Amino acid sequence: MWDYRNLLIYKNIVDLLQNEGERIFVLYGFGHAAILQQYLQLSGLFSIETFSDYL
């Protein structure tokens, strides 16, 4: 169930893409963040920046 939920969240993020270079802000809790980051990086569609990159 947890994996299904994470895949559904990932699908919804991918569905938001409309143009190359478009920015999408995603905010999720710690329980989802690590696996979503992995999915997004492995897809090659996203450049991931975390909040800590700006602190």
Helices and strands as residue ranges (DSSP letters): H 2-16, H 30-43, G 51-54
